Amino acid sequence: MWTFALISLALLLSNVSAASIPSAQVCEGQVTLSEAYIGQAKNVKVQYATCPEYGSNVATLEARQAPVDVCGNTCDTSCFTPSGGGPNPNDCTVIADALLYDSQNVGALFTIDTGINNTVVMQFATCLSFFVNQDTVPIEYCRTDWSALINFIAPNCQATQNAHGGLCVATNQQWFAQVNAS
């Protein structure tokens, strides 16, 4: 009986903490289109957002094209300097693990639209990561690739490297993924 009570309390508290994650603002004028929680524990907040500053030059008619698969494409990583205020890499690992869980249980790919509907935001505790489509067509990206980027950037762009987060920009400028403090 006590075991059931403790499990129930733990589930209740995990739902409270997930529900209390404030919405992240990653761009000026951001509007959240949808919001959900992912991962095995449903504790990573995901938002699909409009970010006019990232997509104001893209025509809306082009968004009707079939998505282009950009899984495995290379990107150039850079860290934000100076040091201070970066995310806890352990919090970022929770996001990376949630992406891996959803890759196995939801699907390997996710689609990012064009224009102002071009941003996917993930957040857990001190860690914030977002993915931005800068192309004129919708793109599909692998959850496992985003997970790997988070697991690389978070521990390698910290105060010990005179940094506070970082990003990886596709070599063809088609997209970028960023990791920083929430």
CYANA upper distance limits for C-alpha pairs under 8 A (distance plus 0.5 A):
  1 MET  CA      5 ALA  CA      6.83
  2 TRP  CA      6 LEU  CA      6.59
  3 THR  CA      7 ILE  CA      6.61
  4 PHE  CA      8 SER  CA      6.53
  5 ALA  CA      9 LEU  CA      6.59
  6 LEU  CA     10 ALA  CA      6.57
  7 ILE  CA     11 LEU  CA      6.67
  8 SER  CA     12 LEU  CA      6.63
  9 LEU  CA     13 LEU  CA      6.61
 10 ALA  CA     14 SER  CA      6.59
 11 LEU  CA     15 ASN  CA      6.73
 12 LEU  CA     16 VAL  CA      6.76
 13 LEU  CA     17 SER  CA      6.65
 14 SER  CA     18 ALA  CA      6.66
 14 SER  CA     41 ALA  CA      8.35
 14 SER  CA     43 ASN  CA      7.79
 15 ASN  CA     19 ALA  CA      6.49
 15 ASN  CA     43 ASN  CA      8.01
 16 VAL  CA     20 SER  CA      6.62
 17 SER  CA     21 ILE  CA      7.29
 17 SER  CA     43 ASN  CA      8.27
 18 ALA  CA     37 TYR  CA      8.24
 18 ALA  CA     42 LYS  CA      7.95
 18 ALA  CA     43 ASN  CA      5.43
 18 ALA  CA     44 VAL  CA      7.57
 18 ALA  CA     45 LYS  CA      7.85
 21 ILE  CA     45 LYS  CA      7.86
 21 ILE  CA    123 GLN  CA      8.43
 21 ILE  CA    124 PHE  CA      7.98
 21 ILE  CA    125 ALA  CA      7.88
 24 ALA  CA    121 VAL  CA      8.21
 24 ALA  CA    123 GLN  CA      7.93
 24 ALA  CA    128 LEU  CA      8.24
 24 ALA  CA    182 SER  CA      7.22
 25 GLN  CA     30 GLN  CA      6.96
 26 VAL  CA     30 GLN  CA      7.59
 26 VAL  CA    121 VAL  CA      8.40
 26 VAL  CA    130 PHE  CA      8.28
 27 CYS  CA     51 CYS  CA      6.37
 27 CYS  CA     52 PRO  CA      8.48
 27 CYS  CA     53 GLU  CA      7.50
 28 GLU  CA     51 CYS  CA      7.62
 28 GLU  CA     52 PRO  CA      8.15
 28 GLU  CA     53 GLU  CA      7.39
 29 GLY  CA     51 CYS  CA      7.14
 29 GLY  CA     52 PRO  CA      7.33
 29 GLY  CA     53 GLU  CA      8.48
 30 GLN  CA     49 ALA  CA      6.99
 30 GLN  CA     50 THR  CA      6.05
 30 GLN  CA     51 CYS  CA      5.51
 30 GLN  CA     52 PRO  CA      7.70
 31 VAL  CA     49 ALA  CA      6.04
 31 VAL  CA     50 THR  CA      5.73
 31 VAL  CA     51 CYS  CA      7.57
 32 THR  CA     47 GLN  CA      6.84
 32 THR  CA     48 TYR  CA      6.53
 32 THR  CA     49 ALA  CA      4.83
 32 THR  CA     50 THR  CA      6.94
 33 LEU  CA     47 GLN  CA      7.71
 33 LEU  CA     48 TYR  CA      6.01
 33 LEU  CA     49 ALA  CA      5.74
 33 LEU  CA     50 THR  CA      7.50
 34 SER  CA     47 GLN  CA      6.12
 34 SER  CA     48 TYR  CA      5.86
 34 SER  CA     49 ALA  CA      7.68
 35 GLU  CA     45 LYS  CA      7.56
 35 GLU  CA     46 VAL  CA      6.11
 35 GLU  CA     47 GLN  CA      4.97
 35 GLU  CA     48 TYR  CA      7.10
 36 ALA  CA     45 LYS  CA      6.38
 36 ALA  CA     46 VAL  CA      5.81
 36 ALA  CA     47 GLN  CA      7.14
 37 TYR  CA     42 LYS  CA      5.43
 37 TYR  CA     43 ASN  CA      6.35
 37 TYR  CA     44 VAL  CA      5.72
 37 TYR  CA     45 LYS  CA      5.06
 37 TYR  CA     46 VAL  CA      6.28
 38 ILE  CA     42 LYS  CA      5.01
 38 ILE  CA     43 ASN  CA      6.84
 38 ILE  CA     44 VAL  CA      5.84
 38 ILE  CA     45 LYS  CA      7.12
 38 ILE  CA     46 VAL  CA      7.49
 38 ILE  CA     98 ALA  CA      6.68
 38 ILE  CA     99 LEU  CA      8.29
 38 ILE  CA    102 ASP  CA      7.59
 39 GLY  CA     43 ASN  CA      7.11
 39 GLY  CA     44 VAL  CA      7.01
 39 GLY  CA     95 ILE  CA      8.46
 39 GLY  CA     97 ASP  CA      7.73
 39 GLY  CA     98 ALA  CA      4.38
 39 GLY  CA     99 LEU  CA      7.22
 39 GLY  CA    101 TYR  CA      6.15
 39 GLY  CA    102 ASP  CA      6.56
 40 GLN  CA     98 ALA  CA      7.13
 40 GLN  CA    101 TYR  CA      6.94
 40 GLN  CA    102 ASP  CA      8.49
 43 ASN  CA    124 PHE  CA      7.60
 44 VAL  CA     94 VAL  CA      8.05
 44 VAL  CA     95 ILE  CA      6.65
 44 VAL  CA     98 ALA  CA      7.43
 44 VAL  CA    122 MET  CA      7.08
 44 VAL  CA    123 GLN  CA      6.21
 44 VAL  CA    124 PHE  CA      5.74
 45 LYS  CA    121 VAL  CA      8.36
 45 LYS  CA    122 MET  CA      6.05
 45 LYS  CA    123 GLN  CA      5.65
 45 LYS  CA    124 PHE  CA      7.11
 46 VAL  CA    120 VAL  CA      7.51
 46 VAL  CA    121 VAL  CA      6.00
 46 VAL  CA    122 MET  CA      5.13
 46 VAL  CA    123 GLN  CA      7.18
 47 GLN  CA    120 VAL  CA      6.25
 47 GLN  CA    121 VAL  CA      5.51
 47 GLN  CA    122 MET  CA      7.13
 48 TYR  CA    117 ASN  CA      8.08
 48 TYR  CA    118 ASN  CA      8.37
 48 TYR  CA    119 THR  CA      6.45
 48 TYR  CA    120 VAL  CA      5.23
 48 TYR  CA    121 VAL  CA      6.92
 49 ALA  CA    117 ASN  CA      6.56
 49 ALA  CA    118 ASN  CA      7.43
 49 ALA  CA    119 THR  CA      5.77
 49 ALA  CA    120 VAL  CA      6.76
 49 ALA  CA    121 VAL  CA      7.89
 50 THR  CA    116 ILE  CA      5.30
 50 THR  CA    117 ASN  CA      4.87
 50 THR  CA    118 ASN  CA      6.70
 50 THR  CA    119 THR  CA      6.80
 51 CYS  CA     55 GLY  CA      7.23
 51 CYS  CA    116 ILE  CA      5.58
 51 CYS  CA    117 ASN  CA      7.15
 51 CYS  CA    118 ASN  CA      7.31
 51 CYS  CA    119 THR  CA      7.11
 52 PRO  CA     56 SER  CA      5.75
 52 PRO  CA    115 GLY  CA      8.03
 52 PRO  CA    116 ILE  CA      5.25
 53 GLU  CA    116 ILE  CA      8.19
 54 TYR  CA    115 GLY  CA      8.14
 54 TYR  CA    116 ILE  CA      7.28
 54 TYR  CA    118 ASN  CA      8.17
 54 TYR  CA    132 VAL  CA      8.10
 54 TYR  CA    134 GLN  CA      7.29
 55 GLY  CA    114 THR  CA      7.50
 55 GLY  CA    115 GLY  CA      4.79
 55 GLY  CA    116 ILE  CA      5.23
 55 GLY  CA    117 ASN  CA      8.26
 55 GLY  CA    118 ASN  CA      7.53
 55 GLY  CA    134 GLN  CA      7.10
 56 SER  CA    115 GLY  CA      6.66
 56 SER  CA    116 ILE  CA      6.76
 57 ASN  CA    115 GLY  CA      7.68
 58 VAL  CA     62 GLU  CA      8.20
 58 VAL  CA    114 THR  CA      7.52
 58 VAL  CA    115 GLY  CA      5.36
 58 VAL  CA    116 ILE  CA      8.44
 58 VAL  CA    135 ASP  CA      8.50
 58 VAL  CA    136 THR  CA      6.30
 59 ALA  CA     63 ALA  CA      7.99
 59 ALA  CA    115 GLY  CA      7.16
 59 ALA  CA    136 THR  CA      7.93
 60 THR  CA     64 ARG  CA      8.42
 60 THR  CA    114 THR  CA      8.08
 60 THR  CA    115 GLY  CA      6.88
 62 GLU  CA    114 THR  CA      8.33
 62 GLU  CA    136 THR  CA      6.87
 62 GLU  CA    137 VAL  CA      6.55
 63 ALA  CA    113 ASP  CA      7.04
 63 ALA  CA    114 THR  CA      6.06
 63 ALA  CA    115 GLY  CA      7.89
 63 ALA  CA    136 THR  CA      7.63
 63 ALA  CA    137 VAL  CA      6.07
 63 ALA  CA    138 PRO  CA      6.57
 64 ARG  CA    137 VAL  CA      8.32
 64 ARG  CA    138 PRO  CA      8.43
 65 GLN  CA    137 VAL  CA      6.71
 65 GLN  CA    138 PRO  CA      7.38
 66 ALA  CA    137 VAL  CA      8.03
 66 ALA  CA    138 PRO  CA      7.24
 67 PRO  CA    111 THR  CA      7.56
 67 PRO  CA    137 VAL  CA      6.99
 67 PRO  CA    138 PRO  CA      4.96
 67 PRO  CA    139 ILE  CA      5.03
 67 PRO  CA    140 GLU  CA      6.38
 68 VAL  CA    137 VAL  CA      7.70
 68 VAL  CA    138 PRO  CA      6.86
 68 VAL  CA    139 ILE  CA      5.08
 68 VAL  CA    140 GLU  CA      6.36
 69 ASP  CA    139 ILE  CA      6.31
 69 ASP  CA    140 GLU  CA      5.18
 69 ASP  CA    141 TYR  CA      6.74
 70 VAL  CA    139 ILE  CA      7.09
 70 VAL  CA    140 GLU  CA      6.51
 70 VAL  CA    141 TYR  CA      6.02
 70 VAL  CA    142 CYS  CA      8.38
 71 CYS  CA    140 GLU  CA      7.66
 71 CYS  CA    141 TYR  CA      5.49
 71 CYS  CA    142 CYS  CA      5.77
 71 CYS  CA    145 ASP  CA      7.41
 72 GLY  CA    142 CYS  CA      8.36
 72 GLY  CA    145 ASP  CA      7.40
 73 ASN  CA    170 ALA  CA      7.50
 74 THR  CA    170 ALA  CA      6.36
 74 THR  CA    171 THR  CA      6.61
 75 CYS  CA    168 CYS  CA      5.92
 75 CYS  CA    169 VAL  CA      5.45
 75 CYS  CA    170 ALA  CA      4.41
 75 CYS  CA    171 THR  CA      5.49
 75 CYS  CA    176 PHE  CA      8.34
 76 ASP  CA    168 CYS  CA      5.60
 76 ASP  CA    169 VAL  CA      5.75
 76 ASP  CA    170 ALA  CA      6.82
 76 ASP  CA    171 THR  CA      6.76
 77 THR  CA    153 ILE  CA      8.21
 77 THR  CA    166 GLY  CA      7.67
 77 THR  CA    167 LEU  CA      6.11
 77 THR  CA    168 CYS  CA      4.63
 77 THR  CA    169 VAL  CA      7.07
 78 SER  CA    166 GLY  CA      6.11
 78 SER  CA    167 LEU  CA      6.18
 78 SER  CA    168 CYS  CA      6.93
 79 CYS  CA    153 ILE  CA      8.33
 79 CYS  CA    157 CYS  CA      5.77
 79 CYS  CA    163 ALA  CA      6.30
 79 CYS  CA    164 HIS  CA      7.58
 79 CYS  CA    165 GLY  CA      6.28
 79 CYS  CA    166 GLY  CA      4.45
 79 CYS  CA    167 LEU  CA      6.96
 80 PHE  CA    157 CYS  CA      7.79
 80 PHE  CA    163 ALA  CA      5.66
 80 PHE  CA    164 HIS  CA      6.04
 80 PHE  CA    165 GLY  CA      6.07
 80 PHE  CA    166 GLY  CA      5.66
 81 THR  CA    162 ASN  CA      6.47
 81 THR  CA    163 ALA  CA      4.94
 81 THR  CA    164 HIS  CA      6.80
 82 PRO  CA    159 ALA  CA      8.43
 82 PRO  CA    162 ASN  CA      5.81
 82 PRO  CA    163 ALA  CA      5.59
 82 PRO  CA    164 HIS  CA      7.30
 83 SER  CA    158 GLN  CA      7.19
 83 SER  CA    159 ALA  CA      4.99
 83 SER  CA    160 THR  CA      8.11
 83 SER  CA    161 GLN  CA      7.82
 83 SER  CA    162 ASN  CA      4.68
 83 SER  CA    163 ALA  CA      4.45
 83 SER  CA    164 HIS  CA      5.61
 84 GLY  CA    158 GLN  CA      8.09
 84 GLY  CA    159 ALA  CA      6.19
 84 GLY  CA    162 ASN  CA      8.21
 84 GLY  CA    163 ALA  CA      7.16
 84 GLY  CA    164 HIS  CA      5.88
 85 GLY  CA    164 HIS  CA      6.06
 85 GLY  CA    181 ALA  CA      7.06
 86 GLY  CA    157 CYS  CA      8.33
 86 GLY  CA    158 GLN  CA      6.54
 86 GLY  CA    159 ALA  CA      7.81
 86 GLY  CA    163 ALA  CA      7.79
 86 GLY  CA    164 HIS  CA      4.38
 86 GLY  CA    165 GLY  CA      5.78
 86 GLY  CA    180 ASN  CA      6.31
 86 GLY  CA    181 ALA  CA      5.57
 87 PRO  CA     91 ASP  CA      7.78
 87 PRO  CA     92 CYS  CA      7.73
 87 PRO  CA    126 THR  CA      5.64
 87 PRO  CA    127 CYS  CA      5.37
 87 PRO  CA    128 LEU  CA      8.06
 87 PRO  CA    154 ALA  CA      7.54
 87 PRO  CA    158 GLN  CA      8.44
 87 PRO  CA    164 HIS  CA      7.75
 87 PRO  CA    165 GLY  CA      7.33
 87 PRO  CA    179 VAL  CA      8.40
 87 PRO  CA    180 ASN  CA      6.10
 87 PRO  CA    181 ALA  CA      4.74
 87 PRO  CA    182 SER  CA      7.73
 88 ASN  CA     92 CYS  CA      7.11
 88 ASN  CA    126 THR  CA      6.49
 88 ASN  CA    127 CYS  CA      6.95
 88 ASN  CA    154 ALA  CA      8.07
 88 ASN  CA    181 ALA  CA      8.28
 89 PRO  CA     93 THR  CA      6.71
 89 PRO  CA    127 CYS  CA      8.07
 89 PRO  CA    151 ASN  CA      8.30
 89 PRO  CA    154 ALA  CA      5.59
 89 PRO  CA    155 PRO  CA      5.93
 90 ASN  CA     94 VAL  CA      7.18
 91 ASP  CA     95 ILE  CA      7.46
 91 ASP  CA    124 PHE  CA      6.64
 91 ASP  CA    125 ALA  CA      6.65
 91 ASP  CA    126 THR  CA      6.76
 91 ASP  CA    127 CYS  CA      6.12
 92 CYS  CA     96 ALA  CA      6.83
 92 CYS  CA    124 PHE  CA      7.63
 92 CYS  CA    126 THR  CA      8.38
 92 CYS  CA    127 CYS  CA      5.73
 92 CYS  CA    128 LEU  CA      7.97
 92 CYS  CA    150 ILE  CA      7.10
 92 CYS  CA    151 ASN  CA      7.57
 92 CYS  CA    154 ALA  CA      6.97
 93 THR  CA     97 ASP  CA      6.46
 93 THR  CA    150 ILE  CA      7.89
 93 THR  CA    151 ASN  CA      6.74
 94 VAL  CA     98 ALA  CA      6.65
 94 VAL  CA    124 PHE  CA      7.61
 95 ILE  CA     99 LEU  CA      6.80
 95 ILE  CA    122 MET  CA      7.49
 95 ILE  CA    123 GLN  CA      7.52
 95 ILE  CA    124 PHE  CA      7.00
 95 ILE  CA    147 SER  CA      7.94
 95 ILE  CA    150 ILE  CA      8.44
 96 ALA  CA    100 LEU  CA      6.90
 96 ALA  CA    146 TRP  CA      7.92
 96 ALA  CA    147 SER  CA      4.71
 96 ALA  CA    148 ALA  CA      7.60
 96 ALA  CA    150 ILE  CA      6.67
 96 ALA  CA    151 ASN  CA      7.06
 97 ASP  CA    101 TYR  CA      6.61
 97 ASP  CA    147 SER  CA      7.51
 98 ALA  CA    102 ASP  CA      6.65
 99 LEU  CA    103 SER  CA      6.52
 99 LEU  CA    143 ARG  CA      5.92
 99 LEU  CA    144 THR  CA      7.12
 99 LEU  CA    146 TRP  CA      8.06
 99 LEU  CA    147 SER  CA      6.40
100 LEU  CA    104 GLN  CA      6.93
100 LEU  CA    143 ARG  CA      6.96
100 LEU  CA    144 THR  CA      6.21
100 LEU  CA    147 SER  CA      7.15
101 TYR  CA    105 ASN  CA      6.64
102 ASP  CA    106 VAL  CA      5.41
102 ASP  CA    107 GLY  CA      6.92
102 ASP  CA    108 ALA  CA      8.07
102 ASP  CA    143 ARG  CA      8.10
103 SER  CA    107 GLY  CA      5.25
103 SER  CA    108 ALA  CA      4.83
103 SER  CA    109 LEU  CA      7.72
103 SER  CA    142 CYS  CA      8.39
103 SER  CA    143 ARG  CA      6.22
103 SER  CA    144 THR  CA      7.17
104 GLN  CA    108 ALA  CA      7.27
108 ALA  CA    142 CYS  CA      6.07
108 ALA  CA    143 ARG  CA      6.27
108 ALA  CA    144 THR  CA      7.66
109 LEU  CA    140 GLU  CA      6.51
109 LEU  CA    141 TYR  CA      5.94
109 LEU  CA    142 CYS  CA      5.09
109 LEU  CA    143 ARG  CA      6.46
110 PHE  CA    140 GLU  CA      5.93
110 PHE  CA    141 TYR  CA      6.15
110 PHE  CA    142 CYS  CA      7.07
110 PHE  CA    143 ARG  CA      7.49
111 THR  CA    138 PRO  CA      7.32
111 THR  CA    139 ILE  CA      6.18
111 THR  CA    140 GLU  CA      4.89
111 THR  CA    141 TYR  CA      7.08
112 ILE  CA    117 ASN  CA      8.18
112 ILE  CA    118 ASN  CA      6.13
112 ILE  CA    119 THR  CA      7.35
112 ILE  CA    120 VAL  CA      7.76
112 ILE  CA    132 VAL  CA      8.17
112 ILE  CA    133 ASN  CA      6.75
112 ILE  CA    138 PRO  CA      6.16
112 ILE  CA    139 ILE  CA      5.96
112 ILE  CA    140 GLU  CA      6.81
112 ILE  CA    141 TYR  CA      8.41
113 ASP  CA    117 ASN  CA      6.07
113 ASP  CA    118 ASN  CA      5.44
113 ASP  CA    119 THR  CA      8.40
113 ASP  CA    133 ASN  CA      7.51
113 ASP  CA    137 VAL  CA      7.70
113 ASP  CA    138 PRO  CA      4.97
113 ASP  CA    139 ILE  CA      7.22
114 THR  CA    118 ASN  CA      5.47
114 THR  CA    133 ASN  CA      6.83
114 THR  CA    134 GLN  CA      7.70
114 THR  CA    135 ASP  CA      7.15
114 THR  CA    136 THR  CA      6.42
114 THR  CA    137 VAL  CA      6.28
114 THR  CA    138 PRO  CA      5.80
115 GLY  CA    134 GLN  CA      8.39
115 GLY  CA    136 THR  CA      7.65
118 ASN  CA    132 VAL  CA      6.14
118 ASN  CA    133 ASN  CA      5.67
118 ASN  CA    134 GLN  CA      7.95
119 THR  CA    130 PHE  CA      7.30
119 THR  CA    131 PHE  CA      6.17
119 THR  CA    132 VAL  CA      5.12
119 THR  CA    133 ASN  CA      7.11
120 VAL  CA    130 PHE  CA      5.98
120 VAL  CA    131 PHE  CA      5.74
120 VAL  CA    132 VAL  CA      7.19
121 VAL  CA    128 LEU  CA      7.83
121 VAL  CA    129 SER  CA      6.46
121 VAL  CA    130 PHE  CA      4.75
121 VAL  CA    131 PHE  CA      7.06
122 MET  CA    128 LEU  CA      6.33
122 MET  CA    129 SER  CA      5.68
122 MET  CA    130 PHE  CA      6.43
123 GLN  CA    127 CYS  CA      6.30
123 GLN  CA    128 LEU  CA      5.01
123 GLN  CA    129 SER  CA      6.88
123 GLN  CA    182 SER  CA      7.56
124 PHE  CA    128 LEU  CA      7.11
125 ALA  CA    182 SER  CA      7.78
126 THR  CA    181 ALA  CA      5.87
126 THR  CA    182 SER  CA      5.67
127 CYS  CA    179 VAL  CA      7.64
127 CYS  CA    180 ASN  CA      6.58
127 CYS  CA    181 ALA  CA      5.44
127 CYS  CA    182 SER  CA      5.76
128 LEU  CA    179 VAL  CA      6.26
128 LEU  CA    180 ASN  CA      5.90
128 LEU  CA    181 ALA  CA      6.09
128 LEU  CA    182 SER  CA      5.31
129 SER  CA    150 ILE  CA      7.96
129 SER  CA    177 ALA  CA      7.56
129 SER  CA    178 GLN  CA      5.84
129 SER  CA    179 VAL  CA      4.87
129 SER  CA    180 ASN  CA      6.93
130 PHE  CA    177 ALA  CA      6.15
130 PHE  CA    178 GLN  CA      5.91
130 PHE  CA    179 VAL  CA      7.36
131 PHE  CA    175 TRP  CA      7.81
131 PHE  CA    176 PHE  CA      6.34
131 PHE  CA    177 ALA  CA      4.86
131 PHE  CA    178 GLN  CA      7.05
132 VAL  CA    175 TRP  CA      6.02
132 VAL  CA    176 PHE  CA      5.95
132 VAL  CA    177 ALA  CA      6.91
133 ASN  CA    138 PRO  CA      7.95
133 ASN  CA    139 ILE  CA      7.50
133 ASN  CA    174 GLN  CA      6.90
133 ASN  CA    175 TRP  CA      5.08
133 ASN  CA    176 PHE  CA      7.44
134 GLN  CA    173 GLN  CA      7.49
134 GLN  CA    174 GLN  CA      5.59
134 GLN  CA    175 TRP  CA      5.51
134 GLN  CA    176 PHE  CA      8.18
135 ASP  CA    139 ILE  CA      8.33
135 ASP  CA    173 GLN  CA      8.32
135 ASP  CA    174 GLN  CA      5.38
135 ASP  CA    175 TRP  CA      7.31
141 TYR  CA    145 ASP  CA      7.99
141 TYR  CA    146 TRP  CA      8.29
142 CYS  CA    146 TRP  CA      7.02
143 ARG  CA    147 SER  CA      6.62
144 THR  CA    148 ALA  CA      6.71
145 ASP  CA    149 LEU  CA      6.77
146 TRP  CA    150 ILE  CA      6.76
146 TRP  CA    177 ALA  CA      8.03
147 SER  CA    151 ASN  CA      6.73
148 ALA  CA    152 PHE  CA      6.66
149 LEU  CA    153 ILE  CA      6.48
149 LEU  CA    168 CYS  CA      8.13
149 LEU  CA    177 ALA  CA      8.23
150 ILE  CA    154 ALA  CA      6.28
150 ILE  CA    179 VAL  CA      7.05
151 ASN  CA    155 PRO  CA      7.46
152 PHE  CA    156 ASN  CA      6.73
153 ILE  CA    157 CYS  CA      6.17
153 ILE  CA    165 GLY  CA      7.45
153 ILE  CA    166 GLY  CA      6.64
153 ILE  CA    167 LEU  CA      7.55
153 ILE  CA    179 VAL  CA      7.23
154 ALA  CA    158 GLN  CA      7.53
154 ALA  CA    165 GLY  CA      6.82
154 ALA  CA    166 GLY  CA      8.08
154 ALA  CA    179 VAL  CA      7.01
154 ALA  CA    180 ASN  CA      8.16
156 ASN  CA    161 GLN  CA      7.46
157 CYS  CA    161 GLN  CA      6.46
157 CYS  CA    162 ASN  CA      8.07
157 CYS  CA    163 ALA  CA      5.62
157 CYS  CA    164 HIS  CA      6.42
157 CYS  CA    165 GLY  CA      5.45
157 CYS  CA    166 GLY  CA      6.44
158 GLN  CA    162 ASN  CA      6.96
158 GLN  CA    163 ALA  CA      5.30
158 GLN  CA    164 HIS  CA      5.62
158 GLN  CA    165 GLY  CA      6.73
159 ALA  CA    163 ALA  CA      5.50
159 ALA  CA    164 HIS  CA      6.67
164 HIS  CA    180 ASN  CA      7.20
164 HIS  CA    181 ALA  CA      8.19
165 GLY  CA    178 GLN  CA      8.30
165 GLY  CA    179 VAL  CA      5.99
165 GLY  CA    180 ASN  CA      4.89
165 GLY  CA    181 ALA  CA      7.57
166 GLY  CA    178 GLN  CA      6.36
166 GLY  CA    179 VAL  CA      5.98
166 GLY  CA    180 ASN  CA      6.93
167 LEU  CA    176 PHE  CA      7.41
167 LEU  CA    177 ALA  CA      6.07
167 LEU  CA    178 GLN  CA      4.56
167 LEU  CA    179 VAL  CA      6.55
168 CYS  CA    176 PHE  CA      6.06
168 CYS  CA    177 ALA  CA      5.91
168 CYS  CA    178 GLN  CA      6.92
169 VAL  CA    173 GLN  CA      6.70
169 VAL  CA    174 GLN  CA      8.41
169 VAL  CA    175 TRP  CA      6.64
169 VAL  CA    176 PHE  CA      4.75
169 VAL  CA    177 ALA  CA      7.14
170 ALA  CA    174 GLN  CA      6.33
170 ALA  CA    175 TRP  CA      5.98
170 ALA  CA    176 PHE  CA      6.38
